[in-house]
Amino acid sequence: MALWLTIIGMGLVTYAIRLFPILALDRFPIPPRLRQALRYVPPAVLSAIIFPELFIRDNALDISFSNERLLAGLFAILLALISRNVLFTIGAGMATFWFLQWLGV
């Protein structure tokens, strides 16, 4: 029973933490400059997650042709620019990564 109460409590706390800023920002007008700045948050967060995975290998910068992740990522960027289709880009990028791993690049 304690386990379920802990899980439910953690869920409620997580929900409250995410709900509070939404409710608080709903009551006050957001200045246009802040609204404009907030538009850059998702790309910045995604870049902070993705770029280390592409460029860092064994705790060192790796921009060589033997870095499968970088090659597949560059191919996925090219596909994203051409197709503008997120699911296609993700699928083709993963398939490229797996293919490069299979080749042993």
N, C-alpha and C positions, 0 to 999 in steps of 0.2 A: 504494500500500500504506500509505503514511503517513497518508493521509486516512482510510482504514478503521480503522486503529489509533487515530487520534485520536477518531473517532466512537464506537468501542467503549469506549475509555477514559473519554470524557465520560459515556457511558451508565452505566458501572460506578460512577463517582464520584457521579453523580446518584442512582443506586439506593442506594448505601451511605449517602449523606447522609439519605435518607428512611427507610431501614431502621433506622439506629442509634437514633433516639428511640423507635421502636416496640419494639425489643428491650430498650432500657434501661428504658422504662416498664413493660414486662411483668414485669421482675424485682422491681420495687419497688412497693409499694402506693401508689396515688395518694390523697392526702388528699381527703376529700369536698368541702372548699371549693375546692380546685384543680379537681377534676372538674366542679363546678358552674360555675366561672369559664370553663373550657374550652368549655362549651356555647355561650358567647356569641361565640366566635372566628369561626365561619362567617358569622353575620349581620353582624358588624363588618367583615369582609373584603369581603363582597359590597356592603355600603353604601359602603365606601371606593372601590370600583371603579365602582359605578353612579351615585351621586349627582353626582359631578363631570360625568359625561356628560349628566345631565339638566339641571343648573342652570347650567353654565358654557358660554358660547358666545363665541368671539372673546376669550378671556381676561377675560371680565367676567360677572358674575352676570346671568342673563336669566330672569326669571320672568314674561315677557309671554305673551300668547296667540299670538304669532308663533313661539314656540319649539316646534317639532313634537315634539322629543324629550321635552320636559316633558309636553305634552298626551298623547302616546302612553303615556308612563310612568305618568301618573295614571290613564289608562284601564286599563292593565294591572294596576295596584294594585287598582282596583275589581273587575276580573274575577277576580283572585286571591282576593280576599276572598269573592266570591260562589261561584265554581266550585270552588276548592281543587284545581284541576288545573293542574300546572306546564306541561305541553306546550301545553295550550289557551291558557294565559295568554301564553306566549312567542309562539306563533303569532299570536294575536289582537293582541298588542301590536306585533309587527313589521308585521302587515298594516295596522294603524292608522297606524303611523309612515309606511309607504310611501304610504298613501292621503293623508295630510296633506301629504307632500312633493309628490305628484302634483297636489293642489289648489293648492299654492303658498302655504300658510298662512304 
